[in-house]
Every structure is written in C-alpha cells, then in structure tokens.
C-alpha cells in the first residue's frame, strides 16, 4: 500500500508539473494568436483558430476512443470462454463500432495535419521566422501535452483503483485480528 501511495504521490507531482507546462504552452498559443491577429487578415486568423480548435478536439477524441477500446478489450478478456455469452456479443459489437469510430477519427487527424501545413504556409508570408518557430513549437507541444496529460490521468486512475482494491482486500484481515 505504501508503494502504491508513493507512486500516486509521484504521479500527482508529475501531473502538477505537466499543468505548469500546459499553462506555459497556452500562454505561447495566446502570443502566437495575438501575432496572427496583428499581422494577418481576418480570414487567416479564423483559419488559425479553427485549426487549433480542431487539433484539440481530434486528439481528445482519439485518446478517448483508445481508452474506450482498451476498456472493452479488458472486459472481453475477463469474460469466461463461453462464446454464446450475450455479454461477449455485445462487447464485440461495441468494439467493432469503436474501431470504426477510431478509423474515422484517424482520418480527421490526417485532415488536421494537412491543414496544419496549409496554415503554416499561410502564416509564413506574414509572420517572422521566430513567430513561425513559436507556432510550430506551440502545435507540437499542444499535441504532446494532451497525450501526456491523458496518460498521467489514466495511470493515476489505475493506481487509485489498485489501492482501493488492495485496501478492500485487507479489510477482512484487519477485522479478524
């Protein structure tokens, strides 16, 4: 229990550090957007804002679908080997639906990546090289921070569940003493 508690404490500290990185990247994004607003046409600004919003939504969707797929796979693996089980069929249907949704989300991600190149090209005519470097860094960090945040949240949730199960399993032993 102490080991899991220490692990959760370390994960909590990592999450706090990650939050600071997210705040810094959001501030960079605000500065980049201000430069775009200052130097570009309203249509170009709108393309920038749409791209950034879509990037957020598509990455969150992909991560959510991956998490749901993992939970369905875990549920399938925990079922007994009775192939006639109604629950198994329901889970298999759910998995197929999630796989199709994931495929669709991957296509959306590819579209967003193509639009990133278009937005970069548009901005390259208006912004300085430093501004373009900030844009590239902002987008790269935004993506990696979203992924890292989700991974940390999943690890913390798993650790908390493991700790709760461990505590529950130890309760009857303590009451017998």
N, C-alpha and C positions, 0 to 999 in steps of 0.2 A: 504494500500500500504506500509506503514511504517513497519507493522508487517511482511509482505512477504519479504520486503527488509532486515529486521533484520534476518529473518530466512535464507535467502540466504547468508548473511554475515557469520552466524554461520556455515552453511554447507560448505562454502568456507574455513573457518578456519579448520574445521574438515577434509576437503579434503587435505589441506596443511599438517596437522599433519599426516594424513594417508600416504601421499607421503614420509614423513620422515621415517615412519615405513617400507615402501616398500624399500626405499634405504638401510636401515639397514638390511633388510632381504636379499636383493640382495647381499650385502657385505658378509653376513653369507654364502649364497649359493656359492659365489666365494671361500671363505675359505674352505668350505667343499669339493668343487670340486678340489681345489689345494691339499688337503689331499688325496683325492681319487686318483688323478693323481700321487702323490708322492708314495703312498703305494700299489696301486693296479695294476693289469695287464691292458694293453690297452683295452681288451675286457670288463673288469669290468667297466672301465672308460666310455666306449661307452654305456654300459647298463645304467649307472647312468645318463649320458647326455640325452639319449633317453627318459628315464623315466621322467626327469624333463621337457623336452620339450613337451612331450605328456600330462603331467599333466596340463601345461599351456593351451595348445590347447583345451583339452577336457573340462576343466572348462569354458573357454571362450565360447566355442560352446554351452554348456548347458545354460549358462546365456543369451547368445544371443537368443537362441531358446525360453527360458522362456519369455524374453522381447517381442519377436515377437508374441508369443501366447497371451500374455496379451493385446497387441495392437489389435489383431484380435478379441479377446473376447470383448474388449471395442467397437470396430466397430460394432460387431454383436449386442451388447446391445443397441447401439444408433440408430440402424435401426428401422424403423416402423415395426409393426407386420404383414406386408404383406408377407406371406410365399412364394408367387410366385415371389418375387423380385429377379431379376437376380444377383444383388449385394450380396444378402444374400447367394445364392447358391455358388457363387464364394468364399465368405468368409468361408463358411462351408467346401468347398473343400480344401481351404488353411489351415484351422485349422486341418483337418484330416492329411494332409501332414506334418504339423509341429508336430503333436502328434506322428506320426511315426518316424520322424527325432529325436524327443526328446527321444523316446524309444531306438532308435539305439545309441544315444549319452550316455544314461544311461548305456547301455551295454559296451560301450567304457570306461566309467568311472569305471565300475566294473573291467574291464580288467586292467586298470591302477592301481587300488587299489591292485589287485593281484600281479602285477609286483612290486609295492612298497614293498610288503612283500619279494619278491624274491631278490630285490636289497638290502634290509636291511640284509637279510640272507647272501648274498654275502659279503657285506661290514663288517659284524660282525666278519668275520675271519681276516680282515686286519686292521680295524680301532680300536682305543681305545674306551672305553665306553663314554668318553667325546665327541669324534668325532661322535659317533653314536647318542648321545643325540642332538648334533648340527644338524645332518642330519634330525632327527625326528622333531625337532623344526622348521627347515627350511621348510620342506614339509608341516607341519601343518599350519604354518604362511602364506606360499605362497598361500595355498588354501583359508584361511580365508580372507587374504588381497585382493585377486582377487574378492571375493564375496562382501566384504565391499566396495571396490572401485566402483564396478558396481552399488551397491545400492545407494551410495552417488551421483554418476553421474545421476542416474535416478531421485533422489529427487531434485537435482539441476535443471535438465531439466524441471521437473514438476513445480517447483517453478517459474522458469523463464517464462514458458508458462502461468501460472496463473497470474503472474504480468503483462505480456503483454496483456492478455485478460482484466484484470482489467483496465489497462491504456486505452485500446481501448474503453471500455465501458464508461469510464469517459470523453473521449474527446468531444463527442457531448454536454454534460452538460456544459463544460467549454466554449465552443464556443457560447452558448446561453446567457451567462452572460454578 
